[in-house]
């Protein structure tokens, strides 16, 4: 399971998602994305659609915690 920010300073989240898609596609389904990026920045990324969830900043911490717990327990989203 992973929580990933798209706008990382050295290797951006899009690069991480591309790597996961090649190396471990099942991991994408267990990836929760956090971002301050505009929807225009990520809406055409096929890897975003395969992620478990996406939260735009600022986000509801309670909902993020619920999603993390559900992901860790194997619950469907």
C-alpha positions as CSV (number, residue, x, y, z in Angstrom):
1,X,0.0,0.0,0.0
2,X,1.3,3.5,-0.8
3,X,0.3,7.1,-0.3
4,X,1.9,9.2,-3.0
5,X,2.1,13.0,-3.7
6,X,2.1,13.8,-7.4
7,X,4.3,16.9,-7.0
8,X,7.4,15.5,-5.4
9,X,10.6,17.6,-5.7
10,X,13.0,15.2,-7.4
11,X,11.1,12.3,-8.9
12,X,7.5,13.3,-9.4
13,X,4.5,11.1,-8.6
14,X,3.8,10.6,-12.3
15,X,7.2,8.9,-12.7
16,X,6.5,6.7,-9.7
17,X,3.1,5.7,-11.1
18,X,4.7,4.9,-14.5
19,X,7.3,2.7,-12.7
20,X,4.6,0.9,-10.7
21,X,2.5,0.3,-13.9
22,X,5.5,-1.6,-15.3
23,X,7.1,-3.2,-12.3
24,X,4.0,-4.0,-10.1
25,X,0.6,-3.0,-11.7
26,X,-1.3,-4.5,-8.8
27,X,0.3,-1.9,-6.5
28,X,-1.5,0.9,-8.4
29,X,-4.8,-0.4,-7.0
30,X,-3.4,0.0,-3.5
31,X,-2.0,3.5,-4.2
32,X,-3.7,6.6,-2.7
33,X,-2.7,9.8,-4.3
34,X,-2.6,13.2,-2.7
35,X,-2.1,16.3,-4.8
36,X,-2.3,20.1,-5.0
37,X,-2.1,19.8,-8.8
38,X,-5.0,21.0,-10.8
39,X,-7.2,18.4,-12.4
40,X,-6.0,19.5,-15.8
41,X,-2.5,18.3,-14.8
42,X,-3.5,14.7,-14.1
43,X,-6.9,14.0,-15.7
44,X,-5.4,12.3,-18.8
45,X,-3.0,10.0,-16.9
46,X,-4.1,6.4,-17.2
47,X,-2.2,5.6,-14.1
48,X,-4.3,8.0,-12.0
49,X,-7.5,6.1,-13.1
50,X,-6.0,2.8,-11.8
51,X,-5.1,4.2,-8.4
52,X,-7.3,3.4,-5.4
53,X,-8.2,7.0,-4.6
54,X,-7.2,10.6,-5.2
55,X,-7.5,13.4,-2.7
56,X,-7.0,17.0,-3.7
57,X,-5.3,19.3,-1.1
58,X,-6.6,20.5,1.2
59,X,-8.3,17.2,2.0
60,X,-10.4,15.7,4.8
61,X,-7.9,13.9,7.1
62,X,-10.7,11.7,8.4
63,X,-11.6,10.5,4.9
64,X,-8.0,9.9,4.1
65,X,-7.6,7.8,7.3
66,X,-10.7,5.8,6.4
67,X,-9.3,5.1,2.9
68,X,-6.0,4.0,4.3
69,X,-7.6,1.7,6.8
70,X,-9.9,0.2,4.1
71,X,-7.0,-0.3,1.8
72,X,-4.9,-2.0,4.5
73,X,-7.8,-4.3,5.4
74,X,-8.3,-5.2,1.7
75,X,-11.8,-3.6,1.5
76,X,-13.0,-2.6,-2.0
77,X,-13.3,1.1,-2.7
